[in-house]
Amino acid sequence: MDVDGHVGSLYRVLSSAVVPRPIAWVSTRGHDGVDNLAPYSFFTVASVDPPVVLFAPVDGADGLKDTPRNVAETGEFVVNLVTDDLATAMNETSATLHAGESEFDHAGLERADSTVVTPPRVAEARVALECTRRELIDIGGSTLVLGDVRYVHMNEDVTTDRKIDVEKVDAVGRLAGSWYTKTTDRFSLERPP
Ligand SMILES: Cc1cc2nc3c(=O)[nH]c(=O)nc-3n(C[C@H](O)[C@H](O)[C@H](O)COP(=O)(O)O)c2cc1C
């Protein structure tokens, strides 16, 4: 289809065509001291050396969403990994709350102190990437948020020989609409030389 004139349906087309997507569960702290937490599935690794991740908030009805606004104001965020057991809580944190209310409390999640940034981590998350703002790039009605990974938390439950073990991390991915996928149905392919 020609993309001109189809902006309304393009969200569904793109979010159905680019699947499954990992979910960055991003915690930030606002200037008002409120801890914000929200899922973003337009998310990937931008660079390994230096370690940089990116996610792409689409503007809400009132412009920038809280997460990119907090990153713009404070320069810090944490990407928490969403596993099977946390999927329902993750979904709860995408609710629109009153100003001053934290998604941590709304979803009944514990905060854990971060090591090098101010926003707390999700205590229940097995992996968390503490990040500082590298760059925010406007792309029309979206903002690309690039963050330098400064510290990595890994729970022993999901590691083997101190490395994250994909066979132990039951991460979930986002499909389109309200559909998600589990990563427990795995298979292995050897790379050709
Ligand atoms: C699994 C999931 C993935 C999402 N991914 C995105 C995304 O990539 N970009 C986006 O703008 N909104 C995304 N959303 C919607 C935001 O989470 C939602 O607008 C949230 O209220 C934003 O919160 P904030 O204003 O506190 O940042 C997603 C929602 C869910 C449930």
The ligand as an SDF file (V2000), in Angstrom:
LIG
                    3D

 31 33  0  0  0  0  0  0  0  0999 V2000
    3.4010   -3.4550   25.8710 C   0  0  0  0  0  0  0  0  0  0  0  0
    3.2340   -1.9940   25.5720 C   0  0  0  0  0  0  0  0  0  0  0  0
    4.1470   -1.3690   24.7220 C   0  0  0  0  0  0  0  0  0  0  0  0
    4.0340    0.0030   24.4320 C   0  0  0  0  0  0  0  0  0  0  0  0
    4.9310    0.5780   23.5820 N   0  0  0  0  0  0  0  0  0  0  0  0
    4.8450    1.8980   23.3180 C   0  0  0  0  0  0  0  0  0  0  0  0
    5.7990    2.5160   22.4360 C   0  0  0  0  0  0  0  0  0  0  0  0
    6.7320    1.8980   21.9190 O   0  0  0  0  0  0  0  0  0  0  0  0
    5.6440    3.8570   22.1980 N   0  0  0  0  0  0  0  0  0  0  0  0
    4.6640    4.5740   22.8020 C   0  0  0  0  0  0  0  0  0  0  0  0
    4.6020    5.7860   22.5800 O   0  0  0  0  0  0  0  0  0  0  0  0
    3.7680    4.0180   23.6290 N   0  0  0  0  0  0  0  0  0  0  0  0
    3.8400    2.7120   23.9260 C   0  0  0  0  0  0  0  0  0  0  0  0
    2.9350    2.1260   24.7760 N   0  0  0  0  0  0  0  0  0  0  0  0
    1.9510    2.9770   25.4550 C   0  0  0  0  0  0  0  0  0  0  0  0
    2.5710    3.6660   26.6710 C   0  0  0  0  0  0  0  0  0  0  0  0
    3.0690    2.6990   27.6050 O   0  0  0  0  0  0  0  0  0  0  0  0
    1.4870    4.5260   27.3750 C   0  0  0  0  0  0  0  0  0  0  0  0
    1.1530    5.5960   26.5180 O   0  0  0  0  0  0  0  0  0  0  0  0
    1.9220    5.0420   28.7280 C   0  0  0  0  0  0  0  0  0  0  0  0
    0.8150    5.6260   29.3640 O   0  0  0  0  0  0  0  0  0  0  0  0
    3.0160    6.0840   28.6410 C   0  0  0  0  0  0  0  0  0  0  0  0
    3.3550    6.4240   29.9570 O   0  0  0  0  0  0  0  0  0  0  0  0
    4.1600    7.7010   30.3680 P   0  0  0  0  0  0  0  0  0  0  0  0
    3.3790    8.9290   29.9210 O   0  0  0  0  0  0  0  0  0  0  0  0
    4.2220    7.5750   31.8630 O   0  0  0  0  0  0  0  0  0  0  0  0
    5.5070    7.6360   29.7240 O   0  0  0  0  0  0  0  0  0  0  0  0
    2.9970    0.7660   25.0400 C   0  0  0  0  0  0  0  0  0  0  0  0
    2.0660    0.1270   25.8910 C   0  0  0  0  0  0  0  0  0  0  0  0
    2.1820   -1.2330   26.1390 C   0  0  0  0  0  0  0  0  0  0  0  0
    1.1900   -1.9120   27.0560 C   0  0  0  0  0  0  0  0  0  0  0  0
  1  2  1  0
  2  3  1  0
  2 30  2  0
  3  4  2  0
  4  5  1  0
  4 28  1  0
  5  6  2  0
  6  7  1  0
  6 13  1  0
  7  8  2  0
  7  9  1  0
  9 10  1  0
 10 11  2  0
 10 12  1  0
 12 13  2  0
 13 14  1  0
 14 15  1  0
 14 28  1  0
 15 16  1  0
 16 17  1  0
 16 18  1  0
 18 19  1  0
 18 20  1  0
 20 21  1  0
 20 22  1  0
 22 23  1  0
 23 24  1  0
 24 25  2  0
 24 26  1  0
 24 27  1  0
 28 29  2  0
 29 30  1  0
 30 31  1  0
M  END
$$$$
